[in-house]
């Protein structure tokens, strides 16, 4: 190792900020360690795990009340779903979904699978209408052009606002596909898909390398969900939250979400604004 690399590593291990020090998730202190350990075993084996009781019935009711008037436009293509309604930049429109983003168990899992100072990459509400076909199977961090097999560069949750069933479009996953090499699923692989059936208020948490997709809605009712995707701090997020979420809205959020929206520093320098911590931009608000 060269002296230059050693110098960089030494700087990376320090917090050089004078006013706004680095902040990281403290979620591990808020969850049952045995439950977290069991989730991590399943996550390593299958690439996904179902987390129960992410939102309470009262929170679900509030979410439904807030997002329903915003569900207007349908998808523009076969991937978004031509019979699927989506709300982007959710935090700019309502704060009722924030508890999903910062759920302690979700953050505790992220603390284990991603490096500190990870970011929120995308946050949507998704309503799959009756008659919608299955979404094309995909893995979420596929837009990072790095060959597989590799570790995940992101992770995601899909929260059931309605009960998820085999008939109404529950998320489909291929267990173990997070460990695949750089290949496409075969017909035989697709036969191994399973439906993530779960009650409202639960969420499926999965790695960015897991092959998955929204299910076909064969029922007569829509299937409402919210999804939060996260990425490493050195990766570009899908949604540009610095443009889509006004700072006066950001200051209404918790410290965890402020950090996840990008008002944070990765390493020593990444994320700075004019050589300083980006939280300085929130001071006028």
Secondary structure, DSSP 4 states (H G I P E B T S, - for coil): --HHHHHHHHHHTS---SSS------GGGTS-HHHHHHHHHHHHHHSEEEE--SS-HHHHHHHHHHHHTT--PBPSSTTT-TTEEEE-SHHHH-STTHHHHT-HHHHHHHHHHS-TT-EEEEEEEEEEPTTPPPPPPB-GGGGS--PSS---SEEEEEEESSPB-TTBTPPEE-TTGGG--S-PPPHHHHTT-EE--B-TT-EEEEETTS-EEPPPB-SSS-EEEEEEEEE-TTSPPSS-HHHHS-HHHHTTS-HHHHHHTT-S-BTTTBT-BTTB-GGGGGTT-
